[in-house]
Amino acid sequence: MSSSSSPAEPGAAALDVDRALLAALARDGRASYTDLAERVGLSVSAVHQRVRRLEQRGLIIGYRASVDARKLGLGMTAFVSITPLDLAEADDAPAKLAHLDAIEACHSVAGVESYLLKVRVASPEALEALLREIRATANVNTRTTVVLSTFYEDRPPL
């Protein structure tokens, strides 16, 4: 019986290279294949093939720009927990709220609340208006935590 890895199961060294590539791309999605090759010690063509395989396997699901919300006038971040007013109604709050651009993320959570929303708005008045709209649109109660400062976020999972 051979101890070598099959092509479907990369060996430890290949996984280390893949993780290094994923970490580098998570930090800088615009890194060139040349830069990536220098970071992981492979040829440019080998890095290109590995990145393509990571995309095909679904480990890389896209590339995006990181935007400074404060410079867009959205200096207030808050977390809004929502709980349905009527538990007999359909649980469709995420779909009902999807059109609200101020909601950056919606997570289903365990605990008293059903969902946790991350929102970004310009001001306390804008937050108050958004909360009214969330309550009316999804027929929910809200509990809000305003972020005072952020030390880090959007950290890659590697």
ChimeraX attribute file (.defattr): number of C-alpha atoms within 10 A of each C-alpha:
attribute: neighborCount
match mode: 1-to-1
recipient: residues
	/A:1	3
	/A:2	5
	/A:3	5
	/A:4	9
	/A:5	10
	/A:6	9
	/A:7	7
	/A:8	6
	/A:9	10
	/A:10	13
	/A:11	12
	/A:12	10
	/A:13	9
	/A:14	12
	/A:15	12
	/A:16	13
	/A:17	17
	/A:18	20
	/A:19	14
	/A:20	16
	/A:21	21
	/A:22	21
	/A:23	16
	/A:24	19
	/A:25	18
	/A:26	19
	/A:27	13
	/A:28	15
	/A:29	15
	/A:30	13
	/A:31	12
	/A:32	14
	/A:33	18
	/A:34	14
	/A:35	14
	/A:36	22
	/A:37	17
	/A:38	13
	/A:39	13
	/A:40	16
	/A:41	12
	/A:42	15
	/A:43	13
	/A:44	16
	/A:45	12
	/A:46	13
	/A:47	23
	/A:48	17
	/A:49	11
	/A:50	16
	/A:51	20
	/A:52	13
	/A:53	14
	/A:54	16
	/A:55	13
	/A:56	11
	/A:57	10
	/A:58	10
	/A:59	12
	/A:60	15
	/A:61	9
	/A:62	8
	/A:63	11
	/A:64	9
	/A:65	8
	/A:66	9
	/A:67	8
	/A:68	10
	/A:69	14
	/A:70	13
	/A:71	8
	/A:72	10
	/A:73	12
	/A:74	16
	/A:75	14
	/A:76	19
	/A:77	25
	/A:78	17
	/A:79	19
	/A:80	22
	/A:81	22
	/A:82	24
	/A:83	20
	/A:84	20
	/A:85	13
	/A:86	11
	/A:87	9
	/A:88	7
	/A:89	9
	/A:90	8
	/A:91	13
	/A:92	10
	/A:93	20
	/A:94	15
	/A:95	9
	/A:96	13
	/A:97	18
	/A:98	13
	/A:99	9
	/A:100	12
	/A:101	11
	/A:102	19
	/A:103	20
	/A:104	12
	/A:105	14
	/A:106	18
	/A:107	12
	/A:108	13
	/A:109	12
	/A:110	9
	/A:111	7
	/A:112	9
	/A:113	16
	/A:114	16
	/A:115	19
	/A:116	20
	/A:117	21
	/A:118	18
	/A:119	22
	/A:120	25
	/A:121	23
	/A:122	16
	/A:123	14
	/A:124	12
	/A:125	10
	/A:126	15
	/A:127	20
	/A:128	12
	/A:129	12
	/A:130	18
	/A:131	19
	/A:132	14
	/A:133	14
	/A:134	21
	/A:135	18
	/A:136	11
	/A:137	12
	/A:138	19
	/A:139	17
	/A:140	19
	/A:141	18
	/A:142	20
	/A:143	12
	/A:144	15
	/A:145	11
	/A:146	15
	/A:147	12
	/A:148	8
	/A:149	8
	/A:150	7
	/A:151	4
	/A:152	6
	/A:153	6
	/A:154	8
	/A:155	9
	/A:156	11
	/A:157	7
	/A:158	9
